[in-house]
Amino acid sequence: MSAQEIIRIANELSAKGITPSTAMVKARLSQPVPMAELLKVLSQWKQQPQPTEPVPATTPSTTKTPADAVNLQQLSEQLNRLEQKVDRLTALLLQRQPD
């Protein structure tokens, strides 16, 4: 049971973005575990971390909110400005090229 608890704790810490260390896992154990076993199990987990639950496949959201529409409008305006700048820079470069 202790190996399962060590793995569970390591997975929980990892899910929170924390790299599990021996001290962190040991502090969260419900019962004392021999240090040799803790090191062995944690070392194995680090070589092959196993997620506690499968990561769901992400699908693009088809629901659009008003904030999405505003953001899309801002991006469109920004794209137009960038295209105009590129056009101006291209024209300037063409003028400077020796014939």
C-alpha positions, 0 to 999 in steps of 0.5 A: 500500500505504501508504494501506491500512496507514494505514487499517488502523492507524487502524481498530486504534486506533479499535477500542481506543477511541483516536482516531487521530492523525497521530503515533500512526499515523506511529509504527506505520507499517512504512515511512516515508510522506510527511506529505502522504499521511499527512494526506490518508488520515487526514483521509479516514478521519476523515470516513468511518471504516471498521471492520476487520471487520463488527460481529456482530449481537447477540442476547439470550442465552438461557442463564441462569447462577446469577448471572443468577438472583440478579441477577433476584431482587435486581431483583425485591425492589428493584422490590417495595420501590419499589412499596411506597414509591410506594404510601405516597407516593401515600397521603400525597399523597391525605391532604394534598390539601384537599377 
